């Protein structure tokens, strides 16, 4: 199963933060794919936890250790893998903290896709006015946050409008999570309207009929 970057981010920002074993400070979320301020940039995950404390003994003492031992102007920061919670040291060459996600951004991202999110409130407004086209537009927009798109798929299902099925079937969803949600949406639409798809011609027929009215095949 392919895990998207958005899904990894979601897991990391809601996870309990580890503390640095060298200074005891809570670690920060670092988008490791965005920067190479450390030595090496392939960590096997787009997000890591990192100690950003400039007074951490590992970071403070590391400058002198690296200079005396290797003659290099660098130090260490502690990093932690989100899944295994394994910690290790990473060589750094400056005080640069690019890629570390600020707490205000994380707080805002945690609220995305919830009922407090203005984007979700807009979707609910479209739902109340039975604005199918607006809901579909949101669902098909790859630039929209995936949780908001999932909300759009859910609301489309609750509208119970059969005309939603064809555009849903014809659109190619790259995100597996959204594709699975859309399949459930189509099932919900059939449940609400008492219909199903003919297994031979894929046209919509009433549930329980013996013969497809479109292709004439026995069901």
C-alpha positions as CSV (number, residue, x, y, z in Angstrom):
1,X,0.0,0.0,0.0
2,X,1.4,3.4,-1.0
3,X,1.4,5.9,1.8
4,X,1.2,9.5,0.7
5,X,3.2,12.4,2.2
6,X,0.0,14.0,3.5
7,X,-0.8,10.8,5.4
8,X,2.7,10.7,7.0
9,X,2.4,14.3,8.0
10,X,-1.1,13.7,9.5
11,X,0.3,10.9,11.6
12,X,3.4,12.9,12.7
13,X,1.6,16.1,13.8
14,X,-1.0,14.2,15.8
15,X,1.6,11.9,17.4
16,X,3.0,12.5,20.9
17,X,6.2,14.4,20.6
18,X,9.4,12.6,21.8
19,X,11.9,14.4,24.0
20,X,15.6,14.7,23.2
21,X,17.6,12.2,25.2
22,X,20.4,14.7,25.5
23,X,18.6,17.8,26.8
24,X,15.0,16.6,27.7
25,X,13.4,19.2,25.4
26,X,10.4,18.4,23.3
27,X,11.5,17.8,19.7
28,X,10.1,19.6,16.7
29,X,8.6,18.3,13.4
30,X,11.1,18.5,10.6
31,X,10.2,18.2,6.9
32,X,13.3,16.3,5.9
33,X,12.5,16.3,2.2
34,X,12.6,20.1,1.9
35,X,16.2,20.8,3.0
36,X,19.6,19.2,3.3
37,X,20.9,21.3,6.2
38,X,22.2,18.1,7.7
39,X,24.7,15.6,6.4
40,X,22.6,13.4,4.1
41,X,19.0,13.9,3.0
42,X,17.5,10.4,2.5
43,X,15.9,9.3,5.7
44,X,13.2,6.9,4.3
45,X,10.5,9.3,5.6
46,X,9.5,12.8,4.6
47,X,9.1,13.9,8.2
48,X,11.3,13.4,11.3
49,X,11.4,14.8,14.8
50,X,14.5,16.8,15.5
51,X,15.9,18.6,18.6
52,X,16.0,22.3,17.7
53,X,17.4,23.4,21.1
54,X,20.6,25.4,20.5
55,X,21.6,24.8,24.1
56,X,21.4,21.0,23.9
57,X,24.6,19.5,25.2
58,X,24.9,17.4,22.0
59,X,24.8,20.4,19.8
60,X,26.9,22.7,22.0
61,X,29.7,20.2,22.7
62,X,29.6,18.8,19.2
63,X,31.3,21.7,17.6
64,X,34.5,21.3,19.7
65,X,34.4,17.5,19.4
66,X,34.1,17.6,15.6
67,X,36.8,20.3,15.3
68,X,39.3,18.5,17.5
69,X,38.6,15.0,16.2
70,X,38.0,15.6,12.5
71,X,39.1,19.1,11.9
72,X,35.6,20.0,10.6
73,X,33.4,23.0,11.5
74,X,30.2,21.1,12.3
75,X,28.2,19.6,15.2
76,X,25.3,17.2,15.8
77,X,21.5,17.4,16.4
78,X,19.4,14.5,17.6
79,X,16.7,13.2,15.3
80,X,13.9,10.7,16.0
81,X,12.1,8.5,13.5
82,X,8.3,8.8,13.8
83,X,7.4,5.1,13.4
84,X,10.2,3.3,15.4
85,X,10.9,6.2,17.8
86,X,14.6,5.3,17.2
87,X,16.9,8.2,17.8
88,X,20.2,8.9,16.2
89,X,22.6,11.9,15.7
90,X,22.8,13.9,12.5
91,X,25.7,16.0,11.5
92,X,24.9,19.7,10.9
93,X,27.1,22.5,9.6
94,X,25.3,25.6,11.0
95,X,22.5,26.9,13.2
96,X,20.1,26.8,10.3
97,X,16.7,25.3,11.1
98,X,15.1,25.4,7.7
99,X,12.5,22.7,7.2
100,X,11.3,22.8,10.9
101,X,7.6,23.4,10.9
102,X,6.5,26.1,13.2
103,X,3.9,25.4,15.9
104,X,1.3,27.9,14.5
105,X,1.3,26.0,11.2
106,X,0.9,22.7,12.9
107,X,-2.0,24.0,15.0
108,X,-3.7,25.3,11.8
109,X,-3.1,22.1,9.9
110,X,-4.7,20.1,12.8
111,X,-7.9,22.1,12.3
112,X,-8.0,21.5,8.6
113,X,-10.8,19.2,7.5
114,X,-12.7,19.6,10.8
115,X,-16.0,21.4,11.2
116,X,-14.1,24.5,12.3
117,X,-12.3,24.7,9.0
118,X,-13.8,27.5,6.8
119,X,-13.4,25.3,3.8
120,X,-15.6,22.6,5.4
121,X,-18.1,25.3,6.3
122,X,-18.3,26.3,2.7
123,X,-18.9,22.7,1.7
124,X,-21.7,22.5,4.1
125,X,-23.2,25.6,2.6
126,X,-23.0,24.0,-0.9
127,X,-24.6,20.8,0.5
128,X,-27.5,22.7,2.0
129,X,-28.1,24.5,-1.3
130,X,-27.7,21.1,-3.1
131,X,-24.8,22.5,-5.0
132,X,-23.5,19.3,-6.6
133,X,-21.2,21.0,-9.1
134,X,-19.4,23.0,-6.3
135,X,-18.9,19.8,-4.3
136,X,-17.6,17.9,-7.3
137,X,-15.2,20.8,-8.1
138,X,-13.7,20.6,-4.6
139,X,-13.4,16.8,-4.8
140,X,-11.6,16.9,-8.1
141,X,-9.2,19.7,-7.1
142,X,-5.9,18.1,-6.3
143,X,-4.7,21.3,-4.6
144,X,-7.4,21.1,-2.0
145,X,-6.3,19.5,1.4
146,X,-7.2,15.8,1.2
147,X,-9.4,15.8,4.3
148,X,-11.5,18.5,2.8
149,X,-11.8,16.5,-0.4
150,X,-12.9,13.5,1.7
151,X,-15.6,15.7,3.3
152,X,-16.8,16.7,-0.2
153,X,-17.0,13.0,-1.2
154,X,-19.1,12.2,1.9
155,X,-21.5,15.1,1.3
156,X,-22.0,14.1,-2.3
157,X,-23.1,10.7,-1.2
158,X,-25.6,12.2,1.2
159,X,-27.1,14.4,-1.5
160,X,-28.5,11.3,-3.2
161,X,-28.3,12.6,-6.7
162,X,-27.8,10.0,-9.4
163,X,-26.2,12.5,-11.8
164,X,-23.2,12.5,-9.5
165,X,-22.3,8.9,-10.3
166,X,-21.0,9.3,-13.9
167,X,-18.5,12.1,-13.2
168,X,-17.3,10.2,-10.1
169,X,-16.8,7.0,-12.1
170,X,-15.0,8.8,-14.9
171,X,-12.5,10.8,-12.8
172,X,-9.1,9.2,-12.2
173,X,-8.2,9.7,-8.5
174,X,-4.4,9.5,-7.8
175,X,-4.8,9.4,-4.0
176,X,-5.9,5.9,-3.0
177,X,-7.6,7.2,0.2
178,X,-9.8,9.5,-1.8
179,X,-10.5,6.8,-4.5
180,X,-11.7,4.4,-1.7
181,X,-13.9,7.1,-0.3
182,X,-15.4,7.8,-3.7
183,X,-16.3,4.1,-4.1
184,X,-18.2,4.4,-0.8
185,X,-19.9,7.5,-2.1
186,X,-21.1,5.7,-5.2
187,X,-22.4,2.9,-3.0
188,X,-24.1,5.3,-0.8
189,X,-25.8,7.0,-3.8
190,X,-27.1,3.6,-4.9
191,X,-28.4,2.8,-1.4
192,X,-30.2,6.1,-1.1
193,X,-31.8,5.9,-4.6
194,X,-32.5,2.1,-4.6
195,X,-30.4,1.6,-7.7
196,X,-27.4,-0.4,-8.9
197,X,-25.1,-0.6,-11.9
198,X,-25.7,-3.3,-14.6
199,X,-22.7,-5.6,-14.5
200,X,-22.7,-5.9,-18.3
201,X,-23.2,-2.3,-19.6
202,X,-22.6,-0.3,-16.4
203,X,-25.8,1.7,-16.8
204,X,-27.9,2.5,-13.7
205,X,-31.0,0.4,-13.1
206,X,-33.4,-0.1,-10.3
207,X,-32.3,-2.5,-7.7
208,X,-34.2,-5.8,-7.9
209,X,-35.2,-5.7,-11.6
210,X,-34.7,-9.0,-13.5
211,X,-33.6,-7.4,-16.8
212,X,-31.5,-4.4,-17.7
213,X,-33.6,-1.8,-19.5
214,X,-30.5,-0.6,-21.4
215,X,-28.7,-3.8,-22.7
216,X,-31.5,-6.3,-22.2
217,X,-29.3,-8.8,-20.3
218,X,-30.7,-10.8,-17.4
219,X,-29.7,-9.7,-14.0
